[in-house]
């Protein structure tokens, strides 16, 4: 499969998740490729539309008891509303891609702050550092306000 190919996981933990390939690759039978997409259709728009319906695909469309799966008939019969112009599809896709990028950035920031918090907890709760040691460093501006608020509240 070539870069730009729209794929959808048709079984397993990622069932119903659609992605656009960024590299040339081959895949096993747990992946279905959506091929021959009309030039009037934005593949990224289709991927976002499919991903919006992942829960529906998993709980309603997928067949099988132990290991639900999507076959090509089920995938082919899935209806997706398409805006009339590719420009509108691309604009919608760009907004959603931008939101995804923002979410990813925020998740990284949250992970970094959790890491810093764990370090602070280790230092403060084991007695390696004291709040009085940090008071003059300017590192406690927001923390001091929070601690005062909790004390007064």
C-alpha positions as CSV (number, residue, x, y, z in Angstrom):
1,X,0.0,0.0,0.0
2,X,1.2,3.5,-0.8
3,X,1.5,6.6,1.3
4,X,-1.9,8.4,1.3
5,X,-3.9,5.2,1.4
6,X,-6.9,5.2,3.7
7,X,-6.9,2.1,5.9
8,X,-9.3,0.9,8.6
9,X,-8.6,-1.7,11.3
10,X,-11.1,-4.4,10.8
11,X,-10.4,-6.5,13.9
12,X,-8.8,-6.5,17.3
13,X,-8.4,-3.7,19.8
14,X,-8.2,-1.0,17.1
15,X,-11.3,-2.2,15.2
16,X,-12.9,0.8,13.5
17,X,-9.9,3.1,13.6
18,X,-9.1,4.7,10.3
19,X,-5.7,6.2,9.4
20,X,-4.0,7.6,6.3
21,X,-0.7,5.9,5.6
22,X,2.4,8.0,5.8
23,X,4.7,5.4,4.4
24,X,4.7,2.6,1.8
25,X,3.8,-0.7,3.6
26,X,2.0,-4.0,3.6
27,X,-0.5,-5.1,6.1
28,X,-2.1,-8.3,7.5
29,X,-5.7,-9.3,7.2
30,X,-6.6,-7.1,10.2
31,X,-6.4,-4.0,8.0
32,X,-8.7,-3.1,5.2
33,X,-7.6,-0.5,2.6
34,X,-10.2,1.8,1.1
35,X,-9.0,2.0,-2.6
36,X,-10.1,3.9,-5.7
37,X,-11.5,6.8,-3.8
38,X,-13.0,9.4,-6.1
39,X,-10.9,12.5,-6.8
40,X,-13.9,14.5,-5.5
41,X,-13.5,12.9,-2.1
42,X,-10.9,13.9,0.6
43,X,-9.5,10.7,2.1
44,X,-8.7,12.6,5.4
45,X,-12.3,13.6,5.6
46,X,-13.4,10.0,5.2
47,X,-10.9,9.0,8.0
48,X,-12.3,11.6,10.4
49,X,-15.9,10.4,9.5
50,X,-15.0,6.8,10.1
51,X,-13.3,7.6,13.4
52,X,-16.3,9.5,14.6
53,X,-18.3,6.3,14.2
54,X,-15.8,3.9,15.8
55,X,-18.0,3.0,18.7
56,X,-21.0,2.4,16.3
57,X,-18.7,0.2,14.1
58,X,-17.6,-1.8,17.1
59,X,-20.9,-2.2,18.9
60,X,-23.4,-2.4,16.0
61,X,-21.8,-3.2,12.7
62,X,-19.0,-5.6,13.6
63,X,-19.9,-9.3,13.5
64,X,-18.6,-12.1,15.6
65,X,-18.9,-13.0,19.3
66,X,-15.3,-13.6,20.5
67,X,-13.4,-11.4,18.1
68,X,-15.7,-9.0,16.3
69,X,-14.6,-8.0,12.8
70,X,-15.5,-5.9,9.9
71,X,-15.5,-7.5,6.5
72,X,-15.4,-5.7,3.2
73,X,-19.2,-5.9,2.7
74,X,-19.8,-4.3,6.1
75,X,-17.2,-1.6,5.4
76,X,-18.5,-1.0,1.9
77,X,-22.1,-0.6,3.2
78,X,-21.2,2.0,5.8
79,X,-22.8,5.4,4.8
80,X,-20.9,8.6,5.3
81,X,-22.4,12.0,4.6
82,X,-20.1,13.9,2.2
83,X,-20.1,17.7,1.8
84,X,-20.6,18.7,-1.8
85,X,-17.1,20.1,-2.6
86,X,-13.7,18.7,-1.9
87,X,-12.7,22.2,-0.7
88,X,-15.2,22.0,2.1
89,X,-14.1,18.4,2.9
90,X,-10.5,19.6,3.1
91,X,-11.4,22.6,5.2
92,X,-13.2,20.4,7.7
93,X,-10.3,18.0,7.7
94,X,-7.8,20.8,8.3
95,X,-9.8,22.1,11.3
96,X,-10.0,18.6,12.8
97,X,-6.3,17.9,12.1
98,X,-5.5,21.2,13.9
99,X,-7.6,20.2,16.9
100,X,-5.9,16.8,16.9
101,X,-2.5,18.5,16.9
102,X,-3.6,20.8,19.8
103,X,-4.8,17.8,21.8
104,X,-1.5,16.0,21.2
105,X,0.4,19.1,22.4
106,X,-1.8,19.4,25.5
107,X,-1.4,15.7,26.3
108,X,2.4,16.1,26.1
109,X,2.3,19.2,28.3
110,X,0.1,17.3,30.8
111,X,2.5,14.4,30.8
112,X,5.4,16.7,31.4
113,X,3.6,18.5,34.2
114,X,2.7,15.1,35.8
115,X,6.4,14.1,35.6
116,X,7.4,17.4,37.3
117,X,4.7,17.0,39.9
118,X,6.0,13.5,40.7
119,X,9.5,15.0,41.1
120,X,8.2,17.7,43.4
121,X,6.2,15.2,45.4
122,X,9.3,13.1,45.9
123,X,11.4,16.1,47.0
124,X,8.7,17.7,49.2
125,X,7.1,14.6,50.8
126,X,10.4,12.9,51.6
127,X,11.8,16.0,53.2
128,X,14.6,16.4,50.7
129,X,13.3,20.0,50.0
130,X,11.4,22.3,52.2
131,X,9.0,25.0,51.0
132,X,11.0,27.5,52.8
133,X,14.1,26.5,50.6
134,X,12.1,27.3,47.5
135,X,10.4,30.5,48.7
136,X,13.1,32.9,47.7
137,X,13.6,31.3,44.3
138,X,10.4,32.5,42.6
139,X,9.4,29.0,41.9
140,X,6.5,29.1,44.3
141,X,4.5,32.1,43.0
142,X,1.5,30.1,41.8
143,X,1.9,27.4,44.4
144,X,2.0,29.9,47.3
145,X,-1.3,31.5,46.0
146,X,-2.8,28.0,45.8
147,X,-1.7,27.1,49.3
148,X,-3.0,30.4,50.7
149,X,-6.3,29.9,49.0
150,X,-6.6,26.4,50.4
151,X,-5.7,27.6,53.9
152,X,-8.2,30.5,53.8
153,X,-10.9,28.4,52.0
